[in-house]
């Protein structure tokens, strides 16, 4: 079975699920800047598409974290057995369509699927959607614009972002930012780590989640 309901209390996300169900805007978006030049060089060396390699890396990273296989649907927590990665395709009429690529650890197979289904979407101008049986790593469910134009982030979408509120932590973050702005120093590593820790506390990130973020850092 590809999708099944699970008991949130028997998972590592019990407290997060409880918070999710009572939050007015249940979503946390994390942004991280990566140096993708090694991946670009690898794509040129192997003669494959950079976007395909990037999607593969996203799928590979997500597949190692069990929480990525869980998704709240309505008032239930669903467990998926499979992961897919969403990519945007420029179709034959120069508009954009959406394409889900099922993740497999076999890079050659993933590349073959990527080429097959992105071409299909390009030629038919029809989205390829695997969300019924796959946990899709993407942004379209909350932020896509289904009209035939390039998806845009609108004010109404931004209003859906959950902003955790804790005045004490907010003041501490503001003080750390002021220290950076007013400082004559060029090394802000201590202040940045302090802000990272405060944000982790603000959003109640687990130690495992914090370690994943730190492992992805190029600093």
C-alpha positions as a LaTeX table, in Angstrom:
\begin{tabular}{lrrr}
\hline
Residue & $x$ (\AA) & $y$ (\AA) & $z$ (\AA) \\
\hline
Unk1 & 0.00 & 0.00 & 0.00 \\
Unk2 & 1.43 & 3.36 & $-1.05$ \\
Unk3 & $-0.54$ & 5.52 & 1.41 \\
Unk4 & $-2.03$ & 4.69 & 4.80 \\
Unk5 & $-3.27$ & 6.51 & 7.87 \\
Unk6 & $-1.02$ & 6.33 & 10.94 \\
Unk7 & $-1.42$ & 7.29 & 14.57 \\
Unk8 & 0.45 & 10.59 & 15.14 \\
Unk9 & 1.14 & 9.63 & 18.76 \\
Unk10 & 3.20 & 6.67 & 17.57 \\
Unk11 & 5.50 & 8.83 & 15.43 \\
Unk12 & 8.34 & 11.26 & 16.08 \\
Unk13 & 6.08 & 14.08 & 14.88 \\
Unk14 & 3.38 & 13.76 & 17.54 \\
Unk15 & 3.92 & 17.22 & 19.04 \\
Unk16 & 4.40 & 18.82 & 15.61 \\
Unk17 & 1.18 & 17.24 & 14.34 \\
Unk18 & $-0.74$ & 18.53 & 17.35 \\
Unk19 & 0.64 & 22.02 & 16.73 \\
Unk20 & $-0.11$ & 21.71 & 13.01 \\
Unk21 & $-3.76$ & 20.87 & 13.60 \\
Unk22 & $-4.31$ & 23.92 & 15.82 \\
Unk23 & $-2.13$ & 26.40 & 13.93 \\
Unk24 & $-3.94$ & 29.05 & 11.83 \\
Unk25 & $-1.32$ & 28.78 & 9.06 \\
Unk26 & 0.42 & 25.40 & 9.44 \\
Unk27 & 3.58 & 25.67 & 7.37 \\
Unk28 & 7.25 & 26.33 & 7.98 \\
Unk29 & 9.41 & 27.35 & 5.02 \\
Unk30 & 13.18 & 27.12 & 5.34 \\
Unk31 & 15.50 & 28.87 & 2.90 \\
Unk32 & 19.13 & 27.86 & 2.39 \\
Unk33 & 21.74 & 29.06 & $-0.11$ \\
Unk34 & 23.89 & 26.34 & $-1.65$ \\
Unk35 & 26.92 & 26.42 & $-3.92$ \\
Unk36 & 25.72 & 24.36 & $-6.90$ \\
Unk37 & 28.85 & 24.78 & $-9.02$ \\
Unk38 & 30.06 & 21.22 & $-8.22$ \\
Unk39 & 26.71 & 19.92 & $-9.46$ \\
Unk40 & 26.89 & 22.07 & $-12.59$ \\
Unk41 & 30.38 & 20.75 & $-13.32$ \\
Unk42 & 29.20 & 17.19 & $-12.75$ \\
Unk43 & 26.26 & 17.65 & $-15.13$ \\
Unk44 & 28.59 & 18.94 & $-17.85$ \\
Unk45 & 31.07 & 16.12 & $-17.28$ \\
Unk46 & 28.41 & 13.41 & $-17.44$ \\
Unk47 & 26.36 & 15.07 & $-20.17$ \\
Unk48 & 23.14 & 15.18 & $-18.14$ \\
Unk49 & 20.76 & 17.99 & $-17.26$ \\
Unk50 & 21.61 & 20.09 & $-14.22$ \\
Unk51 & 17.96 & 20.28 & $-13.15$ \\
Unk52 & 17.73 & 16.49 & $-13.23$ \\
Unk53 & 20.75 & 16.16 & $-10.94$ \\
Unk54 & 19.36 & 18.82 & $-8.62$ \\
Unk55 & 16.01 & 17.01 & $-8.41$ \\
Unk56 & 17.84 & 13.72 & $-7.78$ \\
Unk57 & 19.83 & 15.25 & $-4.92$ \\
Unk58 & 16.66 & 16.68 & $-3.38$ \\
Unk59 & 14.98 & 13.30 & $-3.58$ \\
Unk60 & 18.00 & 11.48 & $-2.20$ \\
Unk61 & 18.25 & 13.84 & 0.77 \\
Unk62 & 14.51 & 13.64 & 1.50 \\
Unk63 & 14.45 & 9.84 & 1.21 \\
Unk64 & 16.81 & 9.49 & 4.18 \\
Unk65 & 14.51 & 11.39 & 6.57 \\
Unk66 & 11.49 & 9.40 & 7.72 \\
Unk67 & 9.49 & 12.52 & 8.54 \\
Unk68 & 9.38 & 13.40 & 4.84 \\
Unk69 & 7.13 & 10.37 & 4.29 \\
Unk70 & 4.44 & 11.80 & 6.60 \\
Unk71 & 1.84 & 14.38 & 5.57 \\
Unk72 & $-1.20$ & 15.80 & 7.39 \\
Unk73 & $-4.27$ & 15.42 & 5.19 \\
Unk74 & $-7.40$ & 16.94 & 6.69 \\
Unk75 & $-7.37$ & 15.86 & 10.33 \\
Unk76 & $-5.32$ & 12.71 & 9.64 \\
Unk77 & $-1.62$ & 11.93 & 9.41 \\
Unk78 & $-0.81$ & 9.90 & 6.31 \\
Unk79 & 2.24 & 7.70 & 5.75 \\
Unk80 & 3.62 & 7.41 & 2.21 \\
Unk81 & 5.92 & 4.66 & 0.97 \\
Unk82 & 7.23 & 6.60 & $-2.01$ \\
Unk83 & 8.71 & 10.04 & $-2.65$ \\
Unk84 & 8.60 & 12.13 & $-5.82$ \\
Unk85 & 10.23 & 15.44 & $-6.69$ \\
Unk86 & 8.36 & 18.16 & $-8.53$ \\
Unk87 & 9.96 & 20.14 & $-11.33$ \\
Unk88 & 8.67 & 22.94 & $-13.55$ \\
Unk89 & 8.71 & 22.37 & $-17.32$ \\
Unk90 & 8.56 & 24.93 & $-20.11$ \\
Unk91 & 6.01 & 23.40 & $-22.48$ \\
Unk92 & 5.77 & 23.63 & $-26.26$ \\
Unk93 & 3.70 & 26.81 & $-26.16$ \\
Unk94 & 6.30 & 28.53 & $-23.96$ \\
Unk95 & 4.15 & 28.33 & $-20.84$ \\
Unk96 & 4.90 & 26.32 & $-17.71$ \\
Unk97 & 3.62 & 22.97 & $-16.56$ \\
Unk98 & 4.29 & 20.79 & $-13.53$ \\
Unk99 & 5.97 & 17.38 & $-13.59$ \\
Unk100 & 6.47 & 14.93 & $-10.70$ \\
Unk101 & 9.40 & 12.50 & $-10.94$ \\
Unk102 & 9.29 & 9.40 & $-8.74$ \\
Unk103 & 12.51 & 9.13 & $-6.75$ \\
Unk104 & 14.70 & 6.08 & $-7.16$ \\
Unk105 & 18.22 & 5.60 & $-5.85$ \\
Unk106 & 19.22 & 4.45 & $-9.34$ \\
Unk107 & 20.49 & 7.64 & $-11.00$ \\
Unk108 & 20.27 & 6.21 & $-14.52$ \\
Unk109 & 16.64 & 5.20 & $-13.98$ \\
Unk110 & 15.82 & 8.58 & $-12.43$ \\
Unk111 & 17.41 & 10.31 & $-15.41$ \\
Unk112 & 15.43 & 8.13 & $-17.84$ \\
Unk113 & 12.18 & 8.93 & $-16.01$ \\
Unk114 & 13.06 & 12.62 & $-15.89$ \\
Unk115 & 13.67 & 12.77 & $-19.64$ \\
Unk116 & 10.56 & 10.71 & $-20.43$ \\
Unk117 & 8.05 & 12.60 & $-18.32$ \\
Unk118 & 9.38 & 16.13 & $-18.79$ \\
Unk119 & 9.19 & 15.52 & $-22.56$ \\
Unk120 & 5.65 & 14.19 & $-22.14$ \\
Unk121 & 4.65 & 17.28 & $-20.18$ \\
Unk122 & 6.40 & 19.53 & $-22.70$ \\
Unk123 & 4.58 & 17.95 & $-25.65$ \\
Unk124 & 1.12 & 17.63 & $-24.07$ \\
Unk125 & 1.11 & 20.79 & $-21.93$ \\
Unk126 & $-0.50$ & 18.61 & $-19.25$ \\
Unk127 & 0.79 & 18.31 & $-15.68$ \\
Unk128 & 2.15 & 14.92 & $-14.58$ \\
Unk129 & 0.90 & 14.48 & $-10.99$ \\
Unk130 & 1.98 & 11.67 & $-8.64$ \\
Unk131 & 0.62 & 13.15 & $-5.40$ \\
Unk132 & $-2.08$ & 10.50 & $-5.02$ \\
Unk133 & 0.47 & 7.77 & $-4.21$ \\
Unk134 & 3.70 & 9.70 & $-3.60$ \\
Unk135 & 4.83 & 12.25 & $-1.06$ \\
Unk136 & 5.80 & 15.02 & $-3.50$ \\
Unk137 & 8.62 & 17.36 & $-2.53$ \\
Unk138 & 7.52 & 20.66 & $-4.01$ \\
Unk139 & 5.78 & 23.99 & $-3.38$ \\
Unk140 & 2.84 & 23.74 & $-5.73$ \\
Unk141 & 0.14 & 22.58 & $-3.28$ \\
Unk142 & 0.38 & 25.79 & $-1.28$ \\
Unk143 & 1.88 & 28.28 & $-3.67$ \\
Unk144 & 1.28 & 27.36 & $-7.29$ \\
Unk145 & $-0.80$ & 29.44 & $-9.62$ \\
Unk146 & $-2.82$ & 27.11 & $-11.84$ \\
Unk147 & $-3.43$ & 29.73 & $-14.48$ \\
Unk148 & $-1.35$ & 29.41 & $-17.64$ \\
Unk149 & 1.42 & 31.73 & $-16.65$ \\
Unk150 & 4.61 & 31.43 & $-14.66$ \\
Unk151 & 3.83 & 30.69 & $-10.97$ \\
Unk152 & 4.26 & 33.72 & $-8.75$ \\
Unk153 & 4.46 & 34.25 & $-5.01$ \\
Unk154 & 1.57 & 36.58 & $-4.19$ \\
Unk155 & 0.68 & 38.49 & $-1.08$ \\
Unk156 & $-2.17$ & 36.07 & $-0.38$ \\
Unk157 & 0.35 & 33.21 & $-0.46$ \\
Unk158 & 2.74 & 34.99 & 1.88 \\
Unk159 & $-0.11$ & 35.45 & 4.33 \\
Unk160 & $-0.23$ & 31.66 & 4.66 \\
Unk161 & 3.31 & 31.46 & 6.05 \\
Unk162 & 3.15 & 30.63 & 9.76 \\
Unk163 & 5.07 & 33.15 & 11.80 \\
Unk164 & 5.79 & 31.77 & 15.26 \\
Unk165 & 5.40 & 34.41 & 17.93 \\
Unk166 & 7.44 & 34.66 & 21.10 \\
Unk167 & 8.23 & 38.21 & 22.15 \\
Unk168 & 11.26 & 37.26 & 24.26 \\
Unk169 & 12.89 & 35.33 & 21.43 \\
Unk170 & 11.90 & 37.96 & 18.86 \\
Unk171 & 13.58 & 40.66 & 20.96 \\
Unk172 & 16.70 & 38.52 & 21.30 \\
Unk173 & 16.85 & 38.02 & 17.51 \\
Unk174 & 16.35 & 41.76 & 16.96 \\
Unk175 & 19.16 & 42.53 & 19.41 \\
Unk176 & 21.49 & 40.11 & 17.60 \\
Unk177 & 20.69 & 41.74 & 14.25 \\
Unk178 & 21.33 & 45.20 & 15.72 \\
Unk179 & 24.71 & 44.01 & 17.01 \\
Unk180 & 25.64 & 42.93 & 13.47 \\
Unk181 & 24.44 & 46.21 & 11.93 \\
Unk182 & 26.25 & 48.35 & 14.50 \\
Unk183 & 29.42 & 46.30 & 14.65 \\
Unk184 & 32.64 & 47.30 & 12.93 \\
Unk185 & 33.72 & 43.67 & 12.77 \\
Unk186 & 33.59 & 41.61 & 9.58 \\
Unk187 & 33.19 & 38.22 & 11.26 \\
Unk188 & 29.58 & 37.69 & 12.33 \\
Unk189 & 29.79 & 33.93 & 12.81 \\
Unk190 & 28.99 & 34.07 & 16.54 \\
Unk191 & 25.97 & 36.30 & 16.02 \\
Unk192 & 24.74 & 34.16 & 13.12 \\
Unk193 & 24.99 & 30.99 & 15.23 \\
Unk194 & 23.12 & 32.79 & 18.00 \\
Unk195 & 20.34 & 33.74 & 15.58 \\
Unk196 & 20.22 & 30.18 & 14.23 \\
Unk197 & 19.80 & 28.84 & 17.75 \\
Unk198 & 17.07 & 31.38 & 18.53 \\
Unk199 & 15.15 & 30.53 & 15.35 \\
Unk200 & 15.46 & 26.82 & 16.18 \\
Unk201 & 14.04 & 27.54 & 19.61 \\
Unk202 & 11.28 & 29.71 & 18.16 \\
Unk203 & 10.09 & 26.96 & 15.81 \\
Unk204 & 10.74 & 24.14 & 18.29 \\
Unk205 & 13.09 & 22.30 & 15.94 \\
Unk206 & 14.29 & 18.91 & 17.15 \\
Unk207 & 17.99 & 18.14 & 17.59 \\
Unk208 & 17.80 & 15.88 & 14.54 \\
Unk209 & 16.32 & 18.69 & 12.42 \\
Unk210 & 18.98 & 21.12 & 13.66 \\
Unk211 & 21.73 & 18.64 & 12.79 \\
Unk212 & 20.34 & 18.19 & 9.28 \\
Unk213 & 20.48 & 21.96 & 8.75 \\
Unk214 & 24.03 & 22.18 & 10.11 \\
Unk215 & 25.19 & 19.30 & 7.92 \\
Unk216 & 23.89 & 21.17 & 4.86 \\
Unk217 & 25.86 & 24.30 & 5.74 \\
Unk218 & 28.81 & 25.30 & 3.57 \\
Unk219 & 30.18 & 27.69 & 6.17 \\
\hline
\end{tabular}
